[in-house]
Each structure stands twice: as structure tokens, then as C-alpha cells.
Amino acid sequence: MEHFISSIVNIITNPVTLTTLFLANILGIIIGALPGLTATMGIALLTGLTYGLPTEIALVILMSLYVGAIYGGSITAILLNIPGTGSAAATALDGYPLATRGRAGFAIGITRMASVFGTLFGLIMLMTIAPQLARFALLFTSAEYALLGFFGVLISGFVAGEDLKIKGWIAGFLGMLLSTVGIDELHGYARFTFGSPLLMIGISFVPAMIGVFSIPQILDNLKLTLPPRIPTSDSMFPKWSQFLRQLPNAIRSGLIGTGVGIIPGVGEDIGAWMSYFAARGMSRKKEEFGRGSVEGVVAAETGNNAAIGGALIPLLTLSIPGSPPTAVLLGALLLHGVRPGPMLGFEFPGFIQEMGGILFMASLALSICGVFVARFFIKVLDTPLRILMPIIAVLSVMGAYAIHIRIFDVFVMVVLGLLFFVLLKLRYPVAPFVLGVILGPMIDANLRRAFWVHRSFVPFLTRPVSLILVVAIVLLILAQFKWFQNLFFHQGKTQKE
Amino acid sequence: MIKKYVLGLLVALLMMSLSVGVAFGADWPTRPINIIVFSAAGGSTDLSNRAIAEAIKPYLGVEVVVSNMPGALGGTATAYVWSAPRDGYIWYGASEGFLGLAVLGAHHTTAEDWELFLVGGTPGVISVRKDSPFEDFQQLLDAVAASPGGLTIATSIPGCIWNIQYLTLEKYGGYDLEFIPYPGSHPSIVAALAGEIDVVWTGLGEQSEFLKAGELRPLAIYDTKPHEFAGMTIPPITDYVPELVEIMPLLQFVGFGLPSDTPPEILEKVTEAFHQAMQKEPVQRFAETVASTLYGYSGEKARELAKRQQAIFAWLLWEEGLARVSPEEFGIPNPFE
């Protein structure tokens, strides 16, 4: 505990460290809010820039940026329905409807609280039961990864579809299908490339995400002759009582987010979706979901920030990154001569506690910086659409191009954007498609690898985690059928009688 | 006044941009040098280049910046550096992985085209998880011989050094395991820890913490002599499969390169600075962090090592059906004939 306290004291008493903490946090929020710049990219860029600095300051900068970036995605998700990061896609489902009803300030305020709460929740988990939880990460082999990814896509299709569930699933499968384009991970074999070297690179998810979220938005707004004025006069400081009412939901989402974060390679985005799904399942106001549910945004934003602490658990105890940003963080730690892993406690005693202290300060910085950055972004809504939309179009092109510095990605963005402009009119949801593109490679490679290793499907049913996931997937699909619903419905009735 | 100043600055910038490509070897370097690393931040290629950049700065008297340009197996960065002017300001940060790029169809350059500076590398270790039935390498080999293809092995991505080393065991020893590809060294280690695969073959640097903690048990090291590590003595693979002596050394190496047709006076200066930087603290720290042996090879020594390994890489990849272009196209001799 003394390392935790002393690292906090060190940050507070050193003006240079404190300043960098806040600046890195602001930078993180901006990176998160801008579509195309991700937490992973931000950490990668700053890893190089902080090489020459003392380890502690470098870690303060990287962690503060990480926490900010995971929150930042929600700002644009709420204000423009364009999530800045994949982890904020679930936030857009209810955040944007809230904004269109003139409650943008409230939505931004409550997600900030949820993000701070989620970060602290993950941090407490990291500090208290990291070694015990680390073993949990090793329960996941190829079979579990494939099923977990598939479950994630099914869930997002299930919760995002306002029309028929099947439409959500079609969108999810379309994303999975597109993700298989390119060089396959197991054999280096080119699939669906039609001999084109451009397609070999494949469809990367950032341009796809920007395209499907922003292009339909831009085109829809071009048709409007009179811009819809959304009054944005509401306060960005929700009352504590309003957040406390969400506490059970936030604690559940914190648990789910941390749990998902621990699973190696599955990151903040699934943390948000699973939490959102659970919140919806447990809610007494199911009908509000997708139309501006406060529970929905709180669940999603608690879930993705809680995944940070979760992802740090296997990183620090097993040297296995829990999410894409922590994979870059591993490199940053190695650069500074810190080797995370089972020996960390012997080689660098108190290091996990110091990380906890830095994370604590980063969430504190977020509760302050979040207000300033959001204030600036909320002015965006006062900009006339005929000016705002071209700016978003330019930002979208830049964001799609920046990720790999490839013009092909810009075409991917435009083509998928136009495709979804049509699909949205037919009431197909966007979010499951994006998740399909993100999780597709994980599902594909792991499913084939699992069959390769086991040479049968029996282990899918004999391994405990795998069996749970299979049952969950089967139930989720069966629940769509009338006869199955009636089965349970009648049971419920008989129990009542 | 301000306008005049800005105009002057613009003219100066214009002059500078015109002078790019005309290398004045005598007063080189006059501006920052950029090392373009062909893989992501945090890997050992990246770590070694950041360490050498830090250490070489004082000897060149300019800033040395490292940027990452992963993509297309490293082909993206290779193409970028190759198309840059030959003025010594853009270096190529790479590992032994670049030796396969030509036959994989990622870039047309081969080992002959680069002046290489090899910082170091980590040896390959063959390990099993702690509750594995195999106590030593001989027991493992006996089990493999008893049921060819019955045991599973992970060696990170196909075509990387550990994968190539494993292929030599198959080729020279006749031992056949079921090779399961994973997207990197870490996922390979996790698969071994989680019990999904039987054997993991990756670098000592990546495995070091698990070996120290006793989570993984090292059975052999890909070398001709034993290796002391964390109080353990890891026996060399040649104790069990002597035939492998003729293919050794087959090393992992990380470092940087400049196109061979860079003006010789620039290459001389880089060589001199490189050998001085190799002795410095950041480089020593890099070696310790990722359990690497420091090489410090340059010039002919580095080129010979790279050419020899390139032949092995290229032909093994070609035989395995992983390559897209025949090594003959590049005039790479077949080392197995």
C-alpha cells in the first residue's frame, strides 16, 4: 500500500509530473474523440517520444493518455453518432439519441463519471487480486477465443438491431465476411483478393469504422435544408444522486469490463458491449435502450474503462497484454528496462502498486480534463451543419489515411460508407458490422486453429469455459424463436400460479 | 520585418530541399537522422534501434529519431527507405526477418543491397510447460520419433527465425511435429502455458520471465554450446541432434542498415560511431532486458552472415511452399545442394 500512496504523493508534489499528467490526459481525450486515432496509436507514438524521459514520468504520460483515449471516443459518439474509437460504438447507441433530445451535456457528464468509476474499479481489481485473476487468462485457448468473439458479434447484433434481430446478425456476419479478405493468418494464403495486391492488405477496421459511421451521417445531413437546432444548454455536471442511482449497473459493468480486459487480446470494445448487453438484460426499462437509455451509456462507458485495469492484470503478472493498447505498453515498459511477468514482484517490488497510483491520478485527471475538452467539442453542435459536415468529411479521409498511410484505406472507407448509407435506410444497424470486422480475424484464425490442434469438435464441449460459451450462444439464438419464448413464458406463468 | 524573416526562412528551406540527394560526405551529418523500424514499437528490433539511437547520438553530433513503419511483413518500411535519397539521413531498422522478404514477394532487395550493422540477438529456446511429461530434450525427441506429427509445436509466425530453426530440426534430424502457427511469440508462449500445445520454440528474451518463474522448462538451446541462464544450464541442441552443427550458426539478429550504394565516406562515419556506441550503457541495458547477446558486426562480417542465412531462409521457405518467388530469381545459391 505504501508504494501506492507514495507514487500518488510523488505525482502531486512534482509540478512537472502533474502538468504532464494533465496534458497527456487532454491529448488522450482528443485522440480518442477523433475518429481514426486510437488509444493504441496514441500510446505507440508517445512511447517513442518518452524514451529519453525517466521511467515514472514516461508511465504517467502513457497511462494518462490511455485512460483519456478510452473515454474520449464517447464524446463524438454522443455528439455526432460517430464513435471516436471502437470501444465507444456501444455508447453511440444511446448517447446520440440522448443528444438529439437536447441532453448532450448530461450524457457527456454521466459518461465521464462512468469512465472515472470504471477506471477506479479496474484499478482496485488490479491492486487487490491481480495474481489470482491472472490464472483466469490461461483458461482461454483457441476454442474459447473463437467462441467468445462469435458471442460478441451475436450480442452486438442482438442489442443494436432496432428492427429484426436477424438484421443485426446479418450486419455482423457481413463484417466477419469482409474481415477475411486478405492474407490469412495461419497459412499466409490470399483469400478473396481476386489477384489484386491492394486487397491482400485486407480491410482494416479503422477505415471501415469511420466510413460506416460518418459517411451516412454526412449524406443524411446534406439533405437537410434547415439544420436541426439541438439546444445544448443542459449542464455537463449530473447530480451525484443521478449517478448513484446507476451504481448497481456501474458495479456490474465494472466487473464485466475488468473480466473481459483480463482475457488476452480481447479489449475495451468487448468490455463495453458485454456490459451494455448485461445492463439491457437486467434493466426494468428495456424499451428505453436504443432510444436514449442512461443505463446503456453508463454500462458501456464503465465497461470499457474498467477493461484498462483488467488488461493490465495479465500484462503485469504474466507479461501477456490483455488488449491492443497494453501490447504497445509492454514495449514501452521493456524500453525502460522493466520486465513485467511472474518475476515482477521480485525484480521490481511495488511496481504494480505504483502503476495503480498512476492510474488513480489518471482517472482524477480525467474527471477534470474531461470537462474542458467536452466543453470545446460541445460547441461543435452550435456549428451550422453545412460547415460541420464538410469538416467531418475531411477528418474522416484524414483519419482513414493516417492509420497506415495508404490511399486504399480511403477507398475502403468511402465504399463501405456508401454501402451502409443504403443499408441504414433498410434499417440494418452499423455497430454489429464494425464488431464483425474487428473480431472476424480472431474468430476465423482461432476456430481453424482449435480444429487443427484437437482434430475434433469434442473439446469445444468438454472444456468448461468453452461449454459455457456454447450454451450461451445456443440460448441466444433459440431465444429468437416464438415456441422457445412460449416455453419459458408458460413456465413463468405456472410458477406464478 | 517578420515578412522578410519568413521569406528568408522559406528560401533557406528551398535551398535545403534542393540540396537533398547531393550528399556532402565531408560535413555529414548536419541534420537529424531517422531510423525507420520495419516492425511495431516494443519488439526487440524496435528496442535495439532505440538503444543504439540513444548511444550513437554523441558520436554523430545530431539527433537520431526512431519511427515505426510496420506493414506488409516489413515491406512497407523497406520500400520507404530504399526509395529515399542516398544521403545517410534515413536508416533501416530491421531484424533477420528481412532476409525472407525477397522470396515472400514483399520487396526486391536482398542482403547484398544493404550495409548492415548488427546490434545483437537472442538465442532460440525449446521449452515445455512445467507440468509437461518431458524432463529433457531426449525424452521429447523419443516421443516425437514414436509418433511423428503427434505432438504440437508453436514457433510464432511462419517464416520467422524460430520457425526456420524448427524447420532445420525437421530437415536434418527427421523429427516431425505438428506445427501450429500463432500470430507472435507471446501468443505462442500463452498457448504452451494454457496447455493448448506441447512445445514452444521462441527467443530466450521472450521466454526469460517464464523460465525464471519456473512456468516453462527449457529443454535445449539452438546453439553448439550450453547456455547459462538464471542459474540454469540449458544444453545445446547439437548434443541431441549433432547433424545440426553444419547449419549453424543460424542467429536472430536485430540492428539497422543503410543502402549499399550510400556514399562510402558516410558509411565509414556510421561504422566508426556504431562500434563506439556498442560499448555504451543504453545498448548494454537493451541486452540485459531482452536476454540478448551483443554482436556489434558491421561491414564484410555482417554481410557474410546475412548472405549465408538468407540462402537458408530463402530455400527453406521455398521448399515449404511459403515463398512466392523462387530464390533463383535473385541468384540466391541453394545451401542444401
HADDOCK unambig.tbl for C-alpha pairs under 7 A between the chains (distance, minus, plus):
assign (segid A and resid 44 and name CA) (segid B and resid 41 and name CA) 6.32 0.50 0.50
assign (segid A and resid 138 and name CA) (segid B and resid 193 and name CA) 6.96 0.50 0.50
assign (segid A and resid 138 and name CA) (segid B and resid 194 and name CA) 4.91 0.50 0.50
assign (segid A and resid 139 and name CA) (segid B and resid 194 and name CA) 6.44 0.50 0.50
assign (segid A and resid 141 and name CA) (segid B and resid 191 and name CA) 6.61 0.50 0.50
assign (segid A and resid 141 and name CA) (segid B and resid 194 and name CA) 6.61 0.50 0.50
assign (segid A and resid 141 and name CA) (segid B and resid 196 and name CA) 6.32 0.50 0.50
assign (segid A and resid 186 and name CA) (segid B and resid 181 and name CA) 5.67 0.50 0.50
assign (segid A and resid 320 and name CA) (segid B and resid 186 and name CA) 6.70 0.50 0.50
assign (segid A and resid 328 and name CA) (segid B and resid 41 and name CA) 6.45 0.50 0.50
assign (segid A and resid 328 and name CA) (segid B and resid 42 and name CA) 6.14 0.50 0.50
assign (segid A and resid 330 and name CA) (segid B and resid 42 and name CA) 6.58 0.50 0.50
assign (segid A and resid 331 and name CA) (segid B and resid 41 and name CA) 6.19 0.50 0.50
assign (segid A and resid 331 and name CA) (segid B and resid 42 and name CA) 3.15 0.50 0.50
assign (segid A and resid 331 and name CA) (segid B and resid 43 and name CA) 6.31 0.50 0.50
assign (segid A and resid 332 and name CA) (segid B and resid 42 and name CA) 6.06 0.50 0.50
assign (segid A and resid 334 and name CA) (segid B and resid 289 and name CA) 6.70 0.50 0.50
assign (segid A and resid 335 and name CA) (segid B and resid 47 and name CA) 6.02 0.50 0.50
assign (segid A and resid 337 and name CA) (segid B and resid 289 and name CA) 5.60 0.50 0.50
assign (segid A and resid 339 and name CA) (segid B and resid 289 and name CA) 6.91 0.50 0.50
assign (segid A and resid 341 and name CA) (segid B and resid 209 and name CA) 5.92 0.50 0.50
assign (segid A and resid 342 and name CA) (segid B and resid 209 and name CA) 6.38 0.50 0.50
assign (segid A and resid 342 and name CA) (segid B and resid 210 and name CA) 6.74 0.50 0.50
assign (segid A and resid 342 and name CA) (segid B and resid 213 and name CA) 6.00 0.50 0.50
assign (segid A and resid 343 and name CA) (segid B and resid 209 and name CA) 6.11 0.50 0.50
assign (segid A and resid 343 and name CA) (segid B and resid 213 and name CA) 6.08 0.50 0.50
